[in-house]
Amino acid sequence: MLNAPTHQAARLDGLGPLRPTRARREDFPPPIAKAYTRVSEVVRESGLLRRAPWFYAMVGVAIAIAFGGAVTGFILLGDSWFQLLIAAALGIIFTQIAFLAHEAAHRQILSLGPANDRLARLLAGLIGMSYSWWDSKHTRHHSNPNRVGKDPDIEVDTISFIEEDAVEARGLRRAITKRQGWLFFPLLTLEGLNLHFHSFKHLFGRGPVKGRWTELGIIAARFAVVLVPVFLLLPLGMAFAFVGVQLAVFGVYMGASFAPNHKGMPVIAHDAKLDFFTKQVRTSRNIRGGWWATWLMGGLNYQVEHHLFPSMSRPHLSKAREIVREHCRTLDVPYTETSLWRSYAIVVDYLNRVGLAARDPFDCPITAEYRRA
């Protein structure tokens, strides 16, 4: 059976109650054996799986110019609290680099797989993240999005994404879980540190790590280039503030770009049987906005199409959207798309409702008075 808010996308868009319920297998369409084969044929014949080297060359040049501008601004400003604006700009630039690392990992940029892997490893290292750690985690997510026990993106990590984890929360995590929806975006300010922590934990672990020393070398060089000038040229307090702002902006931007994609969409039980097309479409959410949303979110606004065609280059996703939407309409498979701000409201509401499981059912002011008595 499916363990999810039944028809979550429609209900969270105001067409029904928000309360998550246990979805039964019969609540979902039966497997559509040839759905993905048919839509992929149309996409392939439309030429949407071809690479877009000039687009990524322009994005790379734009990021390099932006980074050069940030360095120039850092040098010119000197000992000034306006440096925090440069720190915020670096947080945005590093997130844009993360989008490129994500696309290279999916082999969207270059023609050859090994070349994409090398590029992804380099770009991930430039933002202080281990490519080998992230790639393993992200591959499992794409194979089983929102599936309990198989998608690492819904495993508990401070935030609980399923009620079972919320019930088991203890101590500080329980206190956070009770109001985790409202705390979600403030907690994202620490996501940059979290990514660095997991990357180093992976790279210094005892298990085999492909490209361990290459990744450590790139990450060490990255921190040297970013941190040494900051602590050499700025007063100590300002330097720490600079690093804090850069990490906070990076974490919030990253989290705000990835969170709308699946959070609040149906959560699939471990043993549920779903075809590839239905599984990917029903657990993914698109964000409206066209070109500006594509630039802002690095193509993640077309999450449905990205999950169906992970190697599709960013410029082709909007055209694939028209094909996939029509296909879903024909097959009566729900296709979820909403605004960016509405998606954030859905995420906050969903996390708060999951967090209810961590609350004491007798936790109220009157009960508290009796307990003190």
N, C-alpha and C positions, 0 to 999 in steps of 0.2 A: 504494500500500500504506500501511498504518498503521505509524507509527514510534512504538511505545509498549510499556510493560510489558503483555504480553498478559493480558487480564482482570485488570488491576491491582487494581481495587477488591476483588475476591474474594481474590486472593492476599495482599494486604496485611492482610486481616482474618483471616489464619491458615489459609486453606483450601488453601494451596499454597506453592511456593517464592517467595521474595521477589525473586529476581534478575530485573531487567528483561530482557525479550527483545524481539526484533523481531516485531511482530504483523503477520500477513498480512491482506489485505482479507477473505479468506474466514473469518477468525476472528471477524468481526463480522457481526451480522445484516444481511441485504440491506436496501436502502432501503425504508422503509414510507411509501409516498407520501401516504396520507391520515391518518396517525397524528396529526399536529399539528392538522389541521382538525377531526378528531373530538373530541379532548380540549378544544380551545379552544371548541367549540360547547357542551359540557357546562359548562365554566367560565363562559362568558358567560351561559348560561341560569340558572346558579346565582346570578348577581348578584355574582360575585367580582371583577369589573373596575370596580365603582363606587368612587368616591373615599371617603375616610374623614376629612373635615375636622375633626371633633371630636376624633378620636384625635390628629392632628398638632397641633391647638391645645393639647391637654393636654401633649403631649411638649414643645412649645415653652415653655409656662409652667413646666414642671418644670425645664427647662434654665436658664431665666432665673432662677428661684428659687435653683437650685444655684450659678449664677454670682454672684448677689447675696450668697449665703452665703459664698462663697469670698472675695469682696472684703471683706466685713465681717470675716471671720476674719483676713485679711491686715492690715487696719488695727488690729485689736485686739491681735494678737500682737506687732507692732512688731519690734524687733531681737531675734529669737529663732530658733534653729535649727528650731523647730517649724514655721517657715514652709515647710519642705520638704514638710510634709503638705499645705499649701495648693497648692504647686506640683504635687504628684501629683494632687490633686483637679482642678486646671485641666487637666492632661493628659487626664483621664477626660472632663471636660466638653467639651473641644475635639473629642475623638473622637466623642462623641455628636452634636455639631454636624456633624461630617463625615458621619455616617450620614444625617442629614437632608439635607445637600447632595447626597449620592448619590441619595436618594429623589426630591428635587426635580428633579435632572437627568434622572431616568427618568420625570418627569411623573406621579408618584404622589400628589403632595400637592394641587396646585391643578387647577382644571378646564381652564385654558387653557395651551397650550404656552409662549407667550412669558412668561407670568407665572411659570411654573415655572423657566424659564431665568433670569429676573431674580433669583428667590429663590435658585436654586442658585449664581449668581455671587456674591451677597451672602454666603451662608453659607460658601462656599469661601474667600472673602476673609477672613472672620472667623477662619479657622484658618491663614491665611497661605499659601493655595494658589491657583494660577491655575486658574480654572474652564475657560477655553478650552483650556489644555494638557491638563488631566485629561480633559475631555469627549471630545476627539479620541482620546486613548489608550484610554479606557474603551469607546467605541463600537466601535473595532476589536476589542477583546477580546470583546465580546458577539457580534459577527458571526462570529468564528472562535476560540472558546475552545480553548486548548491546541493550536492548529494552528501548526506550524513555519513561520516566516517571515511569519506574519500576525497572531499574537497578541503584542502588545507586552509582555504580562505574563510571557512566558517568554523574552524576550530577555535576554541576559546583562547584568547590572548588579551587579558584584561576585560575586553568586551565579550559578552556571550551572545551568540547568534541563534541559538536554539534553546528552548525552555529547559531541556535536560541539563544543560551546562549552567543555566542561571540558577536552578534549584540547588546545584552542588557548590555554588560560590560560597566562600567563607572569608571572614576577616575583612580586610580593606577591599578586596575584590567584590565582596557581597555588597558593601556600602556603595561602591561605584555602580554595580549592576542594577541596583534599585532605581537609579536615575540615569542609566547609561545613554539613553537617547539624548537627553539634554547635555550630557557630558561628552558626547561623541566628538564634536568638533573641537572643543578645548583640548581633549586628549590627543587629537591629531598633531598638536604642536610638539608632541614628543615622538611622533612617528619617525622622524629623521634619525633620532638617537636609537630608536628601536631597530631600524634597518641596519644601522652601523653595528649594533650589538649582535644581531643574529648573523651578520656577515662574518664578523671576527670570530664568533663562537663556532661557526661552520669551518672557517679556514684554519683555526687552531685546534680543531677536533682531531681525534685519533683515526677516524675513518678515512678511506681514500677520497681524495678531492682532485678532480681533473683540473689542471692548470693552477694548482695551489700557489706556487711561488710567483707565477706570472701575475695572478690577481693581487697577491700581497704586495708585489713590487709596484703595480699601478696605483693601488690604494694608498700605499705609503708615500709615493711621489705626489699624489693628489693632495693629501693632508699637509705635506710639506709646502707645496705651492700656495695652498689656501691659508693655512694657519700661521706659518712663520712670518710673512709680511704683516699680518694683522697684529700679532703680539710684539713684533719689533717696532712698528711705526705708530701704534696707538697706545694710550695709557691702558693699564691693566684692566680697569673696570670697563672702559669703553670697548676693549678687545673682547671681553667676555660677553658684553651686550651685543656686539657685532655677530659673534658666533651664534648666540642664542636666537637672535632675530632671523639669521640665515636658516638655521635648522627649523625654526618654527614655521616660517613661510614655506619652506620646502615640504615639511610634513603635512601642513594643511592643504597645500596645493595638490600634492600627490593623493592624499586621502579624499579630497573633494572631487577629484577626477575619477577615481576608481570606485568609490562608494556607491554612486548612483547606478552602477552597472547591474548589480545582482541583489543588493540588500533590500529586503522587503518583497522580493519575488519568491515564488514557491520553493520550498525546501523539500528535496526528494529523499524518501526513505532509502536506507541502505540497500534493501532487496527489491526495490521497484524496477519494473521492466519498461523501458521507454526506448523508442527508436531515436536515432541520432538527431534528426531534424526537430522532432517535438521537444526533446530534452534541451537542446541548445536554445531554441526560440522561446520556450515557456519560462526559462530561468533567467533570461536576459532582458534588459530594458534599454531602449534608445532614448537619447536626449534631443529634443528639437532645437533648431537654431541655425542649421545650415553651416555656411563657411566659418562664421565666427566661433561656433561651438566646436567645429573640427580643429581650428587652430588652438583654441583654449584648452581642449581636452586631448589633443594629439590623436584624434580619430576615434577615441574611446566612446564618443557620443553615438557611434554606429556599432553598439555592442552586439546586437543580434547578428549583423553581417560579419563582424569580426570573428564571432564564435563559429559561424558556419564556414567561413573561409579565412582561417587565421593568417595565411600567407598573402592575402590581398593587400596591395599597397593603399595607403591612406587616400589618395585622390580618387580612387575608384569606388570607395565605399558608398558614396551617395547614390551612384547609379545602380549599384547592387541592391540598395534599399528598395527601389521601386520594383525590382524583380521579385524580391523576397516578400514584400508586402502583398503584391498581387497573388503570389503563390499561397501565402497564408490565408488570404481572403477566399481563394478557391477551395482550399482544404478545410476551412473553418477552424484554423489554428490561431488562437489569440496572439496578436502582435502588439507588444507594449511599447508605447512612446509617449513621453511627457516632457514638460519644461524642466529646465535645470532646477529652478527653485522648488517646484512641486516635488521633484525627485528627492530633494533634501528633506522636505517635510515628511515624505513617505518613509525615508530612512530613519529619521528621528522618532516618528510614531511607532514604527515597527520595533525598533530597539527598546523603546519604553515599554511596549506591550510584552516583549520577551522578558524584560527585566522585572515585570510584575511577579514572575515565578520566584524571584529571590526575596520578595517582601513577606513579612510576617502578616498573615491574614488578620491578626488581632492587634496590628500596629496602628493604633489611633489614639488621639489625645485622651479620651475618656478612659480607655484601657490603661494608658500610661499612668493616669492619676491613681487608679486602683492598685497598680503594681507598686507604686511608691508608698501607698498606704499600707 
